[in-house]
Amino acid sequence: MESEYLISRRGAGIYLTTSGEKAAETIIRRHRIAERLLKDLFQMEPEQYEKIACEFEHI
């Protein structure tokens, strides 16, 4: 992640860069959209749609 400029190290901390924050927002958005699709359209239970949504966010 550091080589992709998504995080930076300062002192003992690790922080998201601006690019890292944008990437995180994109992943969260994909995950939430996938959850809504699976829940609303396919009427899946949380146990079912959570696992599948995790896979969707990486597509």
PDBQT receptor file of N, H, CA, C and O in Angstrom, charges set to zero:
ATOM      1  N   MET A   1       0.810  -1.183   0.000  1.00  0.00    +0.000 N 
ATOM      2  CA  MET A   1       0.000   0.000   0.000  1.00  0.00    +0.000 C 
ATOM      3  C   MET A   1       0.864   1.262   0.000  1.00  0.00    +0.000 C 
ATOM      4  O   MET A   1       0.504   2.286  -0.581  1.00  0.00    +0.000 OA
ATOM      5  N   GLU A   2       1.991   1.159   0.656  1.00  0.00    +0.000 N 
ATOM      6  H   GLU A   2       2.283   0.328   1.128  1.00  0.00    +0.000 HD
ATOM      7  CA  GLU A   2       2.893   2.315   0.679  1.00  0.00    +0.000 C 
ATOM      8  C   GLU A   2       3.466   2.571  -0.712  1.00  0.00    +0.000 C 
ATOM      9  O   GLU A   2       3.602   3.721  -1.128  1.00  0.00    +0.000 OA
ATOM     10  N   SER A   3       3.799   1.506  -1.427  1.00  0.00    +0.000 N 
ATOM     11  H   SER A   3       3.689   0.571  -1.089  1.00  0.00    +0.000 HD
ATOM     12  CA  SER A   3       4.365   1.675  -2.770  1.00  0.00    +0.000 C 
ATOM     13  C   SER A   3       3.320   2.211  -3.755  1.00  0.00    +0.000 C 
ATOM     14  O   SER A   3       3.673   2.771  -4.793  1.00  0.00    +0.000 OA
ATOM     15  N   GLU A   4       2.054   2.041  -3.431  1.00  0.00    +0.000 N 
ATOM     16  H   GLU A   4       1.767   1.586  -2.588  1.00  0.00    +0.000 HD
ATOM     17  CA  GLU A   4       0.976   2.572  -4.275  1.00  0.00    +0.000 C 
ATOM     18  C   GLU A   4       0.533   3.959  -3.807  1.00  0.00    +0.000 C 
ATOM     19  O   GLU A   4      -0.430   4.518  -4.332  1.00  0.00    +0.000 OA
ATOM     20  N   TYR A   5       1.239   4.511  -2.817  1.00  0.00    +0.000 N 
ATOM     21  H   TYR A   5       2.021   4.057  -2.390  1.00  0.00    +0.000 HD
ATOM     22  CA  TYR A   5       0.962   5.842  -2.264  1.00  0.00    +0.000 C 
ATOM     23  C   TYR A   5      -0.427   5.943  -1.639  1.00  0.00    +0.000 C 
ATOM     24  O   TYR A   5      -1.066   6.994  -1.695  1.00  0.00    +0.000 OA
ATOM     25  N   LEU A   6      -0.890   4.839  -1.042  1.00  0.00    +0.000 N 
ATOM     26  H   LEU A   6      -0.371   3.985  -0.997  1.00  0.00    +0.000 HD
ATOM     27  CA  LEU A   6      -2.183   4.848  -0.364  1.00  0.00    +0.000 C 
ATOM     28  C   LEU A   6      -2.032   5.150   1.124  1.00  0.00    +0.000 C 
ATOM     29  O   LEU A   6      -2.971   5.614   1.772  1.00  0.00    +0.000 OA
ATOM     30  N   ILE A   7      -0.840   4.881   1.659  1.00  0.00    +0.000 N 
ATOM     31  H   ILE A   7      -0.077   4.504   1.134  1.00  0.00    +0.000 HD
ATOM     32  CA  ILE A   7      -0.559   5.169   3.064  1.00  0.00    +0.000 C 
ATOM     33  C   ILE A   7       0.773   5.894   3.176  1.00  0.00    +0.000 C 
ATOM     34  O   ILE A   7       1.612   5.835   2.277  1.00  0.00    +0.000 OA
ATOM     35  N   SER A   8       0.946   6.573   4.295  1.00  0.00    +0.000 N 
ATOM     36  H   SER A   8       0.265   6.621   5.025  1.00  0.00    +0.000 HD
ATOM     37  CA  SER A   8       2.246   7.183   4.595  1.00  0.00    +0.000 C 
ATOM     38  C   SER A   8       2.549   6.922   6.061  1.00  0.00    +0.000 C 
ATOM     39  O   SER A   8       1.643   6.760   6.878  1.00  0.00    +0.000 OA
ATOM     40  N   ARG A   9       3.815   6.885   6.374  1.00  0.00    +0.000 N 
ATOM     41  H   ARG A   9       4.551   7.016   5.710  1.00  0.00    +0.000 HD
ATOM     42  CA  ARG A   9       4.250   6.669   7.759  1.00  0.00    +0.000 C 
ATOM     43  C   ARG A   9       4.791   7.974   8.310  1.00  0.00    +0.000 C 
ATOM     44  O   ARG A   9       5.604   8.649   7.677  1.00  0.00    +0.000 OA
ATOM     45  N   ARG A  10       4.324   8.315   9.499  1.00  0.00    +0.000 N 
ATOM     46  H   ARG A  10       3.664   7.767  10.013  1.00  0.00    +0.000 HD
ATOM     47  CA  ARG A  10       4.833   9.491  10.205  1.00  0.00    +0.000 C 
ATOM     48  C   ARG A  10       5.021   9.093  11.653  1.00  0.00    +0.000 C 
ATOM     49  O   ARG A  10       4.064   8.762  12.353  1.00  0.00    +0.000 OA
ATOM     50  N   GLY A  11       6.258   9.128  12.087  1.00  0.00    +0.000 N 
ATOM     51  H   GLY A  11       7.036   9.396  11.518  1.00  0.00    +0.000 HD
ATOM     52  CA  GLY A  11       6.547   8.699  13.452  1.00  0.00    +0.000 C 
ATOM     53  C   GLY A  11       6.151   7.245  13.621  1.00  0.00    +0.000 C 
ATOM     54  O   GLY A  11       6.539   6.393  12.821  1.00  0.00    +0.000 OA
ATOM     55  N   ALA A  12       5.387   6.960  14.654  1.00  0.00    +0.000 N 
ATOM     56  H   ALA A  12       5.072   7.652  15.304  1.00  0.00    +0.000 HD
ATOM     57  CA  ALA A  12       4.940   5.594  14.910  1.00  0.00    +0.000 C 
ATOM     58  C   ALA A  12       3.611   5.292  14.227  1.00  0.00    +0.000 C 
ATOM     59  O   ALA A  12       3.097   4.179  14.341  1.00  0.00    +0.000 OA
ATOM     60  N   GLY A  13       3.045   6.279  13.513  1.00  0.00    +0.000 N 
ATOM     61  H   GLY A  13       3.462   7.184  13.421  1.00  0.00    +0.000 HD
ATOM     62  CA  GLY A  13       1.720   6.104  12.921  1.00  0.00    +0.000 C 
ATOM     63  C   GLY A  13       1.749   5.798  11.440  1.00  0.00    +0.000 C 
ATOM     64  O   GLY A  13       2.725   6.067  10.739  1.00  0.00    +0.000 OA
ATOM     65  N   ILE A  14       0.654   5.231  10.990  1.00  0.00    +0.000 N 
ATOM     66  H   ILE A  14      -0.139   5.013  11.559  1.00  0.00    +0.000 HD
ATOM     67  CA  ILE A  14       0.427   4.973   9.570  1.00  0.00    +0.000 C 
ATOM     68  C   ILE A  14      -0.876   5.673   9.209  1.00  0.00    +0.000 C 
ATOM     69  O   ILE A  14      -1.886   5.507   9.893  1.00  0.00    +0.000 OA
ATOM     70  N   TYR A  15      -0.852   6.454   8.138  1.00  0.00    +0.000 N 
ATOM     71  H   TYR A  15      -0.031   6.589   7.582  1.00  0.00    +0.000 HD
ATOM     72  CA  TYR A  15      -1.995   7.279   7.770  1.00  0.00    +0.000 C 
ATOM     73  C   TYR A  15      -2.351   7.074   6.308  1.00  0.00    +0.000 C 
ATOM     74  O   TYR A  15      -1.487   6.781   5.481  1.00  0.00    +0.000 OA
ATOM     75  N   LEU A  16      -3.640   7.230   5.995  1.00  0.00    +0.000 N 
ATOM     76  H   LEU A  16      -4.342   7.467   6.666  1.00  0.00    +0.000 HD
ATOM     77  CA  LEU A  16      -4.068   7.204   4.607  1.00  0.00    +0.000 C 
ATOM     78  C   LEU A  16      -3.667   8.509   3.935  1.00  0.00    +0.000 C 
ATOM     79  O   LEU A  16      -3.791   9.585   4.520  1.00  0.00    +0.000 OA
ATOM     80  N   THR A  17      -3.188   8.402   2.709  1.00  0.00    +0.000 N 
ATOM     81  H   THR A  17      -3.088   7.528   2.234  1.00  0.00    +0.000 HD
ATOM     82  CA  THR A  17      -2.937   9.588   1.901  1.00  0.00    +0.000 C 
ATOM     83  C   THR A  17      -4.272  10.019   1.292  1.00  0.00    +0.000 C 
ATOM     84  O   THR A  17      -5.287   9.350   1.487  1.00  0.00    +0.000 OA
ATOM     85  N   THR A  18      -4.275  11.107   0.571  1.00  0.00    +0.000 N 
ATOM     86  H   THR A  18      -3.451  11.650   0.412  1.00  0.00    +0.000 HD
ATOM     87  CA  THR A  18      -5.495  11.533  -0.118  1.00  0.00    +0.000 C 
ATOM     88  C   THR A  18      -5.951  10.446  -1.084  1.00  0.00    +0.000 C 
ATOM     89  O   THR A  18      -7.143  10.153  -1.176  1.00  0.00    +0.000 OA
ATOM     90  N   SER A  19      -5.007   9.852  -1.799  1.00  0.00    +0.000 N 
ATOM     91  H   SER A  19      -4.039  10.090  -1.724  1.00  0.00    +0.000 HD
ATOM     92  CA  SER A  19      -5.338   8.748  -2.715  1.00  0.00    +0.000 C 
ATOM     93  C   SER A  19      -5.870   7.550  -1.949  1.00  0.00    +0.000 C 
ATOM     94  O   SER A  19      -6.790   6.872  -2.408  1.00  0.00    +0.000 OA
ATOM     95  N   GLY A  20      -5.298   7.289  -0.788  1.00  0.00    +0.000 N 
ATOM     96  H   GLY A  20      -4.551   7.839  -0.416  1.00  0.00    +0.000 HD
ATOM     97  CA  GLY A  20      -5.750   6.187   0.050  1.00  0.00    +0.000 C 
ATOM     98  C   GLY A  20      -7.162   6.395   0.552  1.00  0.00    +0.000 C 
ATOM     99  O   GLY A  20      -7.952   5.453   0.609  1.00  0.00    +0.000 OA
ATOM    100  N   GLU A  21      -7.485   7.634   0.920  1.00  0.00    +0.000 N 
ATOM    101  H   GLU A  21      -6.843   8.400   0.874  1.00  0.00    +0.000 HD
ATOM    102  CA  GLU A  21      -8.843   7.946   1.367  1.00  0.00    +0.000 C 
ATOM    103  C   GLU A  21      -9.840   7.757   0.238  1.00  0.00    +0.000 C 
ATOM    104  O   GLU A  21     -10.928   7.222   0.455  1.00  0.00    +0.000 OA
ATOM    105  N   LYS A  22      -9.483   8.188  -0.963  1.00  0.00    +0.000 N 
ATOM    106  H   LYS A  22      -8.600   8.622  -1.139  1.00  0.00    +0.000 HD
ATOM    107  CA  LYS A  22     -10.372   8.014  -2.118  1.00  0.00    +0.000 C 
ATOM    108  C   LYS A  22     -10.577   6.537  -2.429  1.00  0.00    +0.000 C 
ATOM    109  O   LYS A  22     -11.691   6.114  -2.738  1.00  0.00    +0.000 OA
ATOM    110  N   ALA A  23      -9.505   5.752  -2.348  1.00  0.00    +0.000 N 
ATOM    111  H   ALA A  23      -8.600   6.096  -2.096  1.00  0.00    +0.000 HD
ATOM    112  CA  ALA A  23      -9.610   4.312  -2.594  1.00  0.00    +0.000 C 
ATOM    113  C   ALA A  23     -10.504   3.658  -1.546  1.00  0.00    +0.000 C 
ATOM    114  O   ALA A  23     -11.332   2.810  -1.879  1.00  0.00    +0.000 OA
ATOM    115  N   ALA A  24     -10.343   4.044  -0.291  1.00  0.00    +0.000 N 
ATOM    116  H   ALA A  24      -9.671   4.733  -0.021  1.00  0.00    +0.000 HD
ATOM    117  CA  ALA A  24     -11.170   3.494   0.784  1.00  0.00    +0.000 C 
ATOM    118  C   ALA A  24     -12.635   3.854   0.581  1.00  0.00    +0.000 C 
ATOM    119  O   ALA A  24     -13.509   3.009   0.773  1.00  0.00    +0.000 OA
ATOM    120  N   GLU A  25     -12.915   5.093   0.195  1.00  0.00    +0.000 N 
ATOM    121  H   GLU A  25     -12.205   5.779   0.038  1.00  0.00    +0.000 HD
ATOM    122  CA  GLU A  25     -14.293   5.519  -0.065  1.00  0.00    +0.000 C 
ATOM    123  C   GLU A  25     -14.911   4.714  -1.196  1.00  0.00    +0.000 C 
ATOM    124  O   GLU A  25     -16.082   4.342  -1.128  1.00  0.00    +0.000 OA
ATOM    125  N   THR A  26     -14.131   4.443  -2.237  1.00  0.00    +0.000 N 
ATOM    126  H   THR A  26     -13.179   4.745  -2.293  1.00  0.00    +0.000 HD
ATOM    127  CA  THR A  26     -14.616   3.650  -3.365  1.00  0.00    +0.000 C 
ATOM    128  C   THR A  26     -14.948   2.231  -2.928  1.00  0.00    +0.000 C 
ATOM    129  O   THR A  26     -15.982   1.688  -3.316  1.00  0.00    +0.000 OA
ATOM    130  N   ILE A  27     -14.085   1.631  -2.128  1.00  0.00    +0.000 N 
ATOM    131  H   ILE A  27     -13.245   2.072  -1.812  1.00  0.00    +0.000 HD
ATOM    132  CA  ILE A  27     -14.316   0.268  -1.647  1.00  0.00    +0.000 C 
ATOM    133  C   ILE A  27     -15.565   0.220  -0.776  1.00  0.00    +0.000 C 
ATOM    134  O   ILE A  27     -16.389  -0.682  -0.924  1.00  0.00    +0.000 OA
ATOM    135  N   ILE A  28     -15.713   1.180   0.127  1.00  0.00    +0.000 N 
ATOM    136  H   ILE A  28     -15.043   1.913   0.247  1.00  0.00    +0.000 HD
ATOM    137  CA  ILE A  28     -16.888   1.217   1.003  1.00  0.00    +0.000 C 
ATOM    138  C   ILE A  28     -18.157   1.401   0.178  1.00  0.00    +0.000 C 
ATOM    139  O   ILE A  28     -19.169   0.752   0.442  1.00  0.00    +0.000 OA
ATOM    140  N   ARG A  29     -18.108   2.277  -0.813  1.00  0.00    +0.000 N 
ATOM    141  H   ARG A  29     -17.286   2.804  -1.027  1.00  0.00    +0.000 HD
ATOM    142  CA  ARG A  29     -19.280   2.513  -1.664  1.00  0.00    +0.000 C 
ATOM    143  C   ARG A  29     -19.673   1.243  -2.412  1.00  0.00    +0.000 C 
ATOM    144  O   ARG A  29     -20.852   0.894  -2.466  1.00  0.00    +0.000 OA
ATOM    145  N   ARG A  30     -18.694   0.555  -2.988  1.00  0.00    +0.000 N 
ATOM    146  H   ARG A  30     -17.736   0.839  -2.944  1.00  0.00    +0.000 HD
ATOM    147  CA  ARG A  30     -18.986  -0.698  -3.697  1.00  0.00    +0.000 C 
ATOM    148  C   ARG A  30     -19.609  -1.723  -2.764  1.00  0.00    +0.000 C 
ATOM    149  O   ARG A  30     -20.550  -2.426  -3.134  1.00  0.00    +0.000 OA
ATOM    150  N   HIS A  31     -19.078  -1.802  -1.557  1.00  0.00    +0.000 N 
ATOM    151  H   HIS A  31     -18.314  -1.232  -1.257  1.00  0.00    +0.000 HD
ATOM    152  CA  HIS A  31     -19.588  -2.760  -0.577  1.00  0.00    +0.000 C 
ATOM    153  C   HIS A  31     -21.044  -2.441  -0.235  1.00  0.00    +0.000 C 
ATOM    154  O   HIS A  31     -21.884  -3.340  -0.210  1.00  0.00    +0.000 OA
ATOM    155  N   ARG A  32     -21.343  -1.190   0.024  1.00  0.00    +0.000 N 
ATOM    156  H   ARG A  32     -20.660  -0.459   0.004  1.00  0.00    +0.000 HD
ATOM    157  CA  ARG A  32     -22.711  -0.797   0.392  1.00  0.00    +0.000 C 
ATOM    158  C   ARG A  32     -23.691  -1.007  -0.756  1.00  0.00    +0.000 C 
ATOM    159  O   ARG A  32     -24.819  -1.449  -0.536  1.00  0.00    +0.000 OA
ATOM    160  N   ILE A  33     -23.271  -0.694  -1.971  1.00  0.00    +0.000 N 
ATOM    161  H   ILE A  33     -22.355  -0.335  -2.149  1.00  0.00    +0.000 HD
ATOM    162  CA  ILE A  33     -24.133  -0.923  -3.133  1.00  0.00    +0.000 C 
ATOM    163  C   ILE A  33     -24.411  -2.411  -3.290  1.00  0.00    +0.000 C 
ATOM    164  O   ILE A  33     -25.548  -2.807  -3.543  1.00  0.00    +0.000 OA
ATOM    165  N   ALA A  34     -23.388  -3.230  -3.141  1.00  0.00    +0.000 N 
ATOM    166  H   ALA A  34     -22.464  -2.907  -2.935  1.00  0.00    +0.000 HD
ATOM    167  CA  ALA A  34     -23.564  -4.679  -3.250  1.00  0.00    +0.000 C 
ATOM    168  C   ALA A  34     -24.510  -5.188  -2.168  1.00  0.00    +0.000 C 
ATOM    169  O   ALA A  34     -25.371  -6.023  -2.444  1.00  0.00    +0.000 OA
ATOM    170  N   GLU A  35     -24.359  -4.694  -0.939  1.00  0.00    +0.000 N 
ATOM    171  H   GLU A  35     -23.659  -4.015  -0.715  1.00  0.00    +0.000 HD
ATOM    172  CA  GLU A  35     -25.261  -5.098   0.146  1.00  0.00    +0.000 C 
ATOM    173  C   GLU A  35     -26.709  -4.761  -0.195  1.00  0.00    +0.000 C 
ATOM    174  O   GLU A  35     -27.597  -5.599  -0.041  1.00  0.00    +0.000 OA
ATOM    175  N   ARG A  36     -26.946  -3.538  -0.657  1.00  0.00    +0.000 N 
ATOM    176  H   ARG A  36     -26.224  -2.857  -0.783  1.00  0.00    +0.000 HD
ATOM    177  CA  ARG A  36     -28.316  -3.123  -0.977  1.00  0.00    +0.000 C 
ATOM    178  C   ARG A  36     -28.892  -3.961  -2.110  1.00  0.00    +0.000 C 
ATOM    179  O   ARG A  36     -30.053  -4.366  -2.053  1.00  0.00    +0.000 OA
ATOM    180  N   LEU A  37     -28.099  -4.222  -3.128  1.00  0.00    +0.000 N 
ATOM    181  H   LEU A  37     -27.155  -3.893  -3.175  1.00  0.00    +0.000 HD
ATOM    182  CA  LEU A  37     -28.549  -5.040  -4.247  1.00  0.00    +0.000 C 
ATOM    183  C   LEU A  37     -28.960  -6.423  -3.765  1.00  0.00    +0.000 C 
ATOM    184  O   LEU A  37     -30.048  -6.905  -4.081  1.00  0.00    +0.000 OA
ATOM    185  N   LEU A  38     -28.086  -7.052  -3.002  1.00  0.00    +0.000 N 
ATOM    186  H   LEU A  38     -27.202  -6.660  -2.746  1.00  0.00    +0.000 HD
ATOM    187  CA  LEU A  38     -28.350  -8.413  -2.540  1.00  0.00    +0.000 C 
ATOM    188  C   LEU A  38     -29.513  -8.463  -1.555  1.00  0.00    +0.000 C 
ATOM    189  O   LEU A  38     -30.301  -9.409  -1.572  1.00  0.00    +0.000 OA
ATOM    190  N   LYS A  39     -29.624  -7.462  -0.706  1.00  0.00    +0.000 N 
ATOM    191  H   LYS A  39     -28.984  -6.694  -0.692  1.00  0.00    +0.000 HD
ATOM    192  CA  LYS A  39     -30.700  -7.422   0.284  1.00  0.00    +0.000 C 
ATOM    193  C   LYS A  39     -32.035  -7.086  -0.369  1.00  0.00    +0.000 C 
ATOM    194  O   LYS A  39     -33.023  -7.793  -0.169  1.00  0.00    +0.000 OA
ATOM    195  N   ASP A  40     -32.067  -6.014  -1.145  1.00  0.00    +0.000 N 
ATOM    196  H   ASP A  40     -31.265  -5.439  -1.308  1.00  0.00    +0.000 HD
ATOM    197  CA  ASP A  40     -33.329  -5.517  -1.690  1.00  0.00    +0.000 C 
ATOM    198  C   ASP A  40     -33.834  -6.314  -2.885  1.00  0.00    +0.000 C 
ATOM    199  O   ASP A  40     -35.026  -6.609  -2.978  1.00  0.00    +0.000 OA
ATOM    200  N   LEU A  41     -32.948  -6.658  -3.785  1.00  0.00    +0.000 N 
ATOM    201  H   LEU A  41     -31.980  -6.419  -3.710  1.00  0.00    +0.000 HD
ATOM    202  CA  LEU A  41     -33.372  -7.337  -5.005  1.00  0.00    +0.000 C 
ATOM    203  C   LEU A  41     -33.511  -8.841  -4.811  1.00  0.00    +0.000 C 
ATOM    204  O   LEU A  41     -34.448  -9.454  -5.322  1.00  0.00    +0.000 OA
ATOM    205  N   PHE A  42     -32.579  -9.432  -4.075  1.00  0.00    +0.000 N 
ATOM    206  H   PHE A  42     -31.817  -8.934  -3.661  1.00  0.00    +0.000 HD
ATOM    207  CA  PHE A  42     -32.579 -10.883  -3.905  1.00  0.00    +0.000 C 
ATOM    208  C   PHE A  42     -33.066 -11.334  -2.532  1.00  0.00    +0.000 C 
ATOM    209  O   PHE A  42     -33.088 -12.530  -2.242  1.00  0.00    +0.000 OA
ATOM    210  N   GLN A  43     -33.458 -10.378  -1.684  1.00  0.00    +0.000 N 
ATOM    211  H   GLN A  43     -33.440  -9.406  -1.919  1.00  0.00    +0.000 HD
ATOM    212  CA  GLN A  43     -33.973 -10.650  -0.341  1.00  0.00    +0.000 C 
ATOM    213  C   GLN A  43     -33.104 -11.625   0.462  1.00  0.00    +0.000 C 
ATOM    214  O   GLN A  43     -33.612 -12.547   1.100  1.00  0.00    +0.000 OA
ATOM    215  N   MET A  44     -31.806 -11.407   0.419  1.00  0.00    +0.000 N 
ATOM    216  H   MET A  44     -31.394 -10.658  -0.100  1.00  0.00    +0.000 HD
ATOM    217  CA  MET A  44     -30.885 -12.247   1.186  1.00  0.00    +0.000 C 
ATOM    218  C   MET A  44     -30.813 -11.763   2.628  1.00  0.00    +0.000 C 
ATOM    219  O   MET A  44     -31.092 -10.601   2.924  1.00  0.00    +0.000 OA
ATOM    220  N   GLU A  45     -30.440 -12.658   3.501  1.00  0.00    +0.000 N 
ATOM    221  H   GLU A  45     -30.214 -13.601   3.261  1.00  0.00    +0.000 HD
ATOM    222  CA  GLU A  45     -30.227 -12.342   4.909  1.00  0.00    +0.000 C 
ATOM    223  C   GLU A  45     -28.812 -11.768   5.072  1.00  0.00    +0.000 C 
ATOM    224  O   GLU A  45     -27.938 -12.012   4.240  1.00  0.00    +0.000 OA
ATOM    225  N   PRO A  46     -28.593 -10.998   6.162  1.00  0.00    +0.000 N 
ATOM    226  CA  PRO A  46     -27.271 -10.379   6.364  1.00  0.00    +0.000 C 
ATOM    227  C   PRO A  46     -26.098 -11.363   6.314  1.00  0.00    +0.000 C 
ATOM    228  O   PRO A  46     -25.038 -11.035   5.781  1.00  0.00    +0.000 OA
ATOM    229  N   GLU A  47     -26.280 -12.544   6.857  1.00  0.00    +0.000 N 
ATOM    230  H   GLU A  47     -27.141 -12.811   7.290  1.00  0.00    +0.000 HD
ATOM    231  CA  GLU A  47     -25.186 -13.528   6.840  1.00  0.00    +0.000 C 
ATOM    232  C   GLU A  47     -24.804 -13.894   5.414  1.00  0.00    +0.000 C 
ATOM    233  O   GLU A  47     -23.635 -14.142   5.116  1.00  0.00    +0.000 OA
ATOM    234  N   GLN A  48     -25.804 -13.924   4.534  1.00  0.00    +0.000 N 
ATOM    235  H   GLN A  48     -26.753 -13.721   4.776  1.00  0.00    +0.000 HD
ATOM    236  CA  GLN A  48     -25.552 -14.280   3.145  1.00  0.00    +0.000 C 
ATOM    237  C   GLN A  48     -24.936 -13.119   2.369  1.00  0.00    +0.000 C 
ATOM    238  O   GLN A  48     -23.909 -13.275   1.709  1.00  0.00    +0.000 OA
ATOM    239  N   TYR A  49     -25.576 -11.954   2.458  1.00  0.00    +0.000 N 
ATOM    240  H   TYR A  49     -26.410 -11.827   2.995  1.00  0.00    +0.000 HD
ATOM    241  CA  TYR A  49     -25.127 -10.861   1.601  1.00  0.00    +0.000 C 
ATOM    242  C   TYR A  49     -23.824 -10.224   2.054  1.00  0.00    +0.000 C 
ATOM    243  O   TYR A  49     -23.121  -9.630   1.236  1.00  0.00    +0.000 OA
ATOM    244  N   GLU A  50     -23.488 -10.327   3.312  1.00  0.00    +0.000 N 
ATOM    245  H   GLU A  50     -24.059 -10.810   3.976  1.00  0.00    +0.000 HD
ATOM    246  CA  GLU A  50     -22.243  -9.713   3.791  1.00  0.00    +0.000 C 
ATOM    247  C   GLU A  50     -21.016 -10.358   3.139  1.00  0.00    +0.000 C 
ATOM    248  O   GLU A  50     -20.103  -9.661   2.696  1.00  0.00    +0.000 OA
ATOM    249  N   LYS A  51     -21.005 -11.681   3.086  1.00  0.00    +0.000 N 
ATOM    250  H   LYS A  51     -21.747 -12.247   3.446  1.00  0.00    +0.000 HD
ATOM    251  CA  LYS A  51     -19.866 -12.386   2.494  1.00  0.00    +0.000 C 
ATOM    252  C   LYS A  51     -19.739 -12.068   1.002  1.00  0.00    +0.000 C 
ATOM    253  O   LYS A  51     -18.643 -11.812   0.503  1.00  0.00    +0.000 OA
ATOM    254  N   ILE A  52     -20.854 -12.087   0.311  1.00  0.00    +0.000 N 
ATOM    255  H   ILE A  52     -21.744 -12.294   0.716  1.00  0.00    +0.000 HD
ATOM    256  CA  ILE A  52     -20.836 -11.823  -1.128  1.00  0.00    +0.000 C 
ATOM    257  C   ILE A  52     -20.454 -10.368  -1.403  1.00  0.00    +0.000 C 
ATOM    258  O   ILE A  52     -19.710 -10.087  -2.343  1.00  0.00    +0.000 OA
ATOM    259  N   ALA A  53     -20.963  -9.442  -0.584  1.00  0.00    +0.000 N 
ATOM    260  H   ALA A  53     -21.567  -9.670   0.179  1.00  0.00    +0.000 HD
ATOM    261  CA  ALA A  53     -20.631  -8.021  -0.757  1.00  0.00    +0.000 C 
ATOM    262  C   ALA A  53     -19.133  -7.791  -0.597  1.00  0.00    +0.000 C 
ATOM    263  O   ALA A  53     -18.557  -6.955  -1.294  1.00  0.00    +0.000 OA
ATOM    264  N   CYS A  54     -18.503  -8.518   0.307  1.00  0.00    +0.000 N 
ATOM    265  H   CYS A  54     -18.971  -9.197   0.873  1.00  0.00    +0.000 HD
ATOM    266  CA  CYS A  54     -17.044  -8.402   0.481  1.00  0.00    +0.000 C 
ATOM    267  C   CYS A  54     -16.310  -8.786  -0.801  1.00  0.00    +0.000 C 
ATOM    268  O   CYS A  54     -15.291  -8.187  -1.145  1.00  0.00    +0.000 OA
ATOM    269  N   GLU A  55     -16.828  -9.776  -1.496  1.00  0.00    +0.000 N 
ATOM    270  H   GLU A  55     -17.656 -10.263  -1.217  1.00  0.00    +0.000 HD
ATOM    271  CA  GLU A  55     -16.214 -10.188  -2.754  1.00  0.00    +0.000 C 
ATOM    272  C   GLU A  55     -16.458  -9.141  -3.847  1.00  0.00    +0.000 C 
ATOM    273  O   GLU A  55     -15.564  -8.853  -4.642  1.00  0.00    +0.000 OA
ATOM    274  N   PHE A  56     -17.659  -8.579  -3.882  1.00  0.00    +0.000 N 
ATOM    275  H   PHE A  56     -18.385  -8.814  -3.236  1.00  0.00    +0.000 HD
ATOM    276  CA  PHE A  56     -18.009  -7.580  -4.891  1.00  0.00    +0.000 C 
ATOM    277  C   PHE A  56     -17.129  -6.342  -4.814  1.00  0.00    +0.000 C 
ATOM    278  O   PHE A  56     -16.779  -5.772  -5.848  1.00  0.00    +0.000 OA
ATOM    279  N   GLU A  57     -16.770  -5.923  -3.630  1.00  0.00    +0.000 N 
ATOM    280  H   GLU A  57     -17.054  -6.386  -2.790  1.00  0.00    +0.000 HD
ATOM    281  CA  GLU A  57     -16.037  -4.663  -3.486  1.00  0.00    +0.000 C 
ATOM    282  C   GLU A  57     -14.661  -4.707  -4.142  1.00  0.00    +0.000 C 
ATOM    283  O   GLU A  57     -14.042  -3.664  -4.352  1.00  0.00    +0.000 OA
ATOM    284  N   HIS A  58     -14.178  -5.905  -4.467  1.00  0.00    +0.000 N 
ATOM    285  H   HIS A  58     -14.681  -6.752  -4.296  1.00  0.00    +0.000 HD
ATOM    286  CA  HIS A  58     -12.856  -6.045  -5.082  1.00  0.00    +0.000 C 
ATOM    287  C   HIS A  58     -12.921  -6.197  -6.600  1.00  0.00    +0.000 C 
ATOM    288  O   HIS A  58     -11.893  -6.353  -7.259  1.00  0.00    +0.000 OA
ATOM    289  N   ILE A  59     -14.117  -6.150  -7.139  1.00  0.00    +0.000 N 
ATOM    290  H   ILE A  59     -14.952  -6.023  -6.604  1.00  0.00    +0.000 HD
ATOM    291  CA  ILE A  59     -14.283  -6.300  -8.594  1.00  0.00    +0.000 C 
ATOM    292  C   ILE A  59     -14.047  -4.969  -9.272  1.00  0.00    +0.000 C 
ATOM    293  O   ILE A  59     -14.138  -4.875 -10.496  1.00  0.00    +0.000 OA
TER     294      ILE A  59
